[in-house]
Amino acid sequence: MSATGKSAALTPPDVLARKGGVPLVCLTAYTTPIARLVDPHCDIVLVGDSVGMVLHGLPSTLGVTLDMMILHGQAVRRGVERALLVVDLPFGSYEESPAQAFHSAARVMRETGSAAVKLEGGESMAETIGFLTRRGIPVMAHIGLTPQAVNTFGGYKVQGRGTGGAAIERDAAAVAAAGAFAVVLEKVPDALARRITAQTPIPTIGIGASPACDGQVLVVDDMLGMFSDFRPKFVKRYAELADDAGAAIAAYAEDVRQRRFPGDDHVFADATPASQKVPDA
Ligand code: KIV
């Protein structure tokens, strides 16, 4: 608790210290109201570049820009008090050189107030992760299926099956040695995720990976059922909000057409009632 009585926000070292402990809870958020809903329940709130597909209707995350990440990062910052806020570095903003990555990450942290950034890549990004962490930028790594490399993979396919697992084990070791405080493991076989979790000194955060990971992350809109037609195997739906919203919107449309809305409760009288002390809302 802080002097204000509010719980202090989690830090990257707090997350690192959770290795092998109570599983870390992580969800994405892209807006202030959703950030306010997830913050009390999450250890990490991730402003993922999935925002491009989820909120902007893009076909992949490749079209997401640094400015988009900063705008959504600022919105989420206003709704997060206790979780660690992590913002994704989008495609093209960090791969060219460690200096480019530093410039982008410093802008994200300065303009959003996030305490860390996430970037995709294993061994190939180890030099950059070391460069950032030695300069005060905590990094969450992301290996396995890295969606920004969807064209290289030829689709959103499970990575690391069979002999392919060794390269992902090397990726995990490399990002940990470079100083990442946690690593997202996306869409890899359960057995591989278990091995990596056992071998790696930093927390593994699984998505389509294994219950043995040190934590789990989901795209919040997926677990809330915001898309009727998107049902990946690794997502458990905890609500069916698309169905609920569709029914509510249909009911509203019918009420308007039948002149049932607005009703007496929703319209204003000519004179303010004497009992009403506050102005009309
Ligand atoms: O962009 C994103 O939302 C992510 C998570 C799914 C890990 O990277």
Residues whose N, C-alpha, C, O or C-beta is under 5 A from the ligand:
A	BS01	KIV	T28 G48 D49 S50 V184 V217
